[in-house]
Amino acid sequence: MNDPVTFHSLVTIAVIAGLTATALCAVVRIVRGPTILDRMIAGDVLLTTLMLTVGSDMVLRGHTDGIALMTVIAATAVLATVVVARYVRRRARLPEPDDGVVLPGDREARNRSTPPGGGEARSQSGRGGSRA
């Protein structure tokens, strides 16, 4: 006799479909961005989805072997969020490149800020002699 579809198998299919859709949406957001904060939130969603997958497996199969893995995933998500938040905060304090700040190694901007006929080139050539 054929087995009818049970509630347990329907729930399993729904959980797998929901977690797969969530993971795919998170991966799309990680790839598309557009900002680092969008990518950070999508990464958190992906790690949370992975934790839910491990938890769902434990519930459906009736074991507790994945608790350590879930703890490691949660710790990784928290650490990654803190690191990215500190990076964004530090980057927000830096001046924008278009506000007149000359960065080391930016010769083009340095040449624009040096008055014609003055600056480094004149002081080096005005020493009165050539080196042999």
ABEGO torsion letter per residue (X at the ends): XBBBBBAAAAAAAAAAAAAAAAAAAAAAAAAAOABAAAAAAAAAAAAAAAAAAAAAAAAAAGBAAAAAAAAAAAAAAAAAAAAAAAAAAAAAABBBAAAGBBBBGBAAAAAAABBBGBEAAAAAAAAGEBBX
